[in-house]
Amino acid sequence: MSFDVSGDAYDRFMGRYSRELAPVFADFCGIAPGQSVLDVGCGSGVLTEELANRLGAEHVAGVDPSPLLEACAARVPGADLREGVAEELPWPDDAFDGALAQLVVHFMDDPSAGVAEMARVVRPGGVVAACSWDFAGGMQLLRAFWEAARAVKPDASREASFGTLEELGELWDAQGLEELELGALEVATAYSDFDEIWSSLQLGVGPSGQYLVSLEPEAQEAIREEYHRRLGEPAGSFELTARSWAARGRVPS
Ligand SMILES: C[S@@+](CC[C@H](N)C(=O)[O-])C[C@H]1O[C@@H](n2cnc3c(N)ncnc32)[C@H](O)[C@@H]1O
């Protein structure tokens, strides 16, 4: 499993982006005091923590199938955290004012079922929302990695994705969610040097990290050189940007 890793490893690789994205996504979803919200695919709890800061941990729930849930429990004591998947949420109908999935929809085995479940556990008029990286153009860390991987290993698989905003919008539309809003959420993160980003990939987190550590050392080294070149051969600190597509809708009243 791509997320059978420690919370620290996740945070060093992807959590650094999630941390920047969480407040922007929560704003996009209109999360404000008085609501109770479910974080679907909460992972190490970066968005869960943002929700708890806004709503109080007792008004926040999270669900994830991976061991990252332990890191989430440590990060957000008092939240209702359960092991499970989006496609079969362990809560009754209308349990929340909102359900959010940050960087999760493309990992669901059945995204339609997952979004339908999110809508089921949200009360009429509540918000159902997700954001997913723009893998094709707007996520430098991953795009440059897979380009470098394919330059060395032409058969390197692509990361599964909801590649376009339209695809994400169609998924929301198909569930009959109302007041559909689509948007682009942009964040950035800084690295002190190239070794910092490369060592975060070597932690084996997510499809890219898993792919990298599955390769023999010579191939890893060739990808490292190609990746360095594609990132503009940074000599010292540098910044990467990441754009995600976001969709938000309301459960029909
Ligand atoms: C890229 S991480 C995002 C974690 C967190 N939402 C964040 O923003 O940092 C993807 C997460 O989705 C979880 N996941 C994978 N399949 C899932 C499913 N079917 N339902 C819910 N979560 C799932 C993984 O375990 C992982 O924690």
The ligand as a MOL file (V3000), in Angstrom:
LIG
                    3D

  0  0  0     0  0            999 V3000
M  V30 BEGIN CTAB
M  V30 COUNTS 27 29 0 0 0
M  V30 BEGIN ATOM
M  V30 1 C -2.2730 11.8220 -0.6670 0
M  V30 2 S -2.9380 11.1810 0.8280 0 CHG=1
M  V30 3 C -3.9190 12.5760 1.4160 0
M  V30 4 C -4.0140 12.5930 2.9110 0
M  V30 5 C -4.6280 13.8590 3.5040 0
M  V30 6 N -5.9940 14.0370 3.0560 0
M  V30 7 C -3.7970 15.0680 3.1760 0
M  V30 8 O -4.3250 16.0100 2.5650 0
M  V30 9 O -2.6160 15.0820 3.5290 0 CHG=-1
M  V30 10 C -4.1860 10.0650 0.2790 0
M  V30 11 C -4.8990 9.3780 1.4370 0
M  V30 12 O -6.0350 8.6880 0.9200 0
M  V30 13 C -6.1750 7.4930 1.6470 0
M  V30 14 N -7.0270 6.5760 0.8780 0
M  V30 15 C -6.6840 5.7270 -0.0930 0
M  V30 16 N -7.7750 5.0820 -0.5630 0
M  V30 17 C -8.8340 5.5630 0.1290 0
M  V30 18 C -10.2370 5.2870 0.1290 0
M  V30 19 N -10.7580 4.3960 -0.7220 0
M  V30 20 N -11.0230 5.9540 0.9820 0
M  V30 21 C -10.4950 6.8570 1.8380 0
M  V30 22 N -9.1840 7.1640 1.8870 0
M  V30 23 C -8.3600 6.5130 1.0510 0
M  V30 24 C -4.7430 7.0280 1.8580 0
M  V30 25 O -4.6390 6.0690 2.8960 0
M  V30 26 C -4.0450 8.3510 2.1680 0
M  V30 27 O -4.0500 8.6210 3.5430 0
M  V30 END ATOM
M  V30 BEGIN BOND
M  V30 1 1 1 2
M  V30 2 1 2 3
M  V30 3 1 2 10
M  V30 4 1 3 4
M  V30 5 1 4 5
M  V30 6 1 5 6
M  V30 7 1 5 7
M  V30 8 2 7 8
M  V30 9 1 7 9
M  V30 10 1 10 11
M  V30 11 1 11 12
M  V30 12 1 11 26
M  V30 13 1 12 13
M  V30 14 1 13 14
M  V30 15 1 13 24
M  V30 16 1 14 15
M  V30 17 1 14 23
M  V30 18 2 15 16
M  V30 19 1 16 17
M  V30 20 1 17 18
M  V30 21 2 17 23
M  V30 22 1 18 19
M  V30 23 2 18 20
M  V30 24 1 20 21
M  V30 25 2 21 22
M  V30 26 1 22 23
M  V30 27 1 24 25
M  V30 28 1 24 26
M  V30 29 1 26 27
M  V30 END BOND
M  V30 END CTAB
M  END
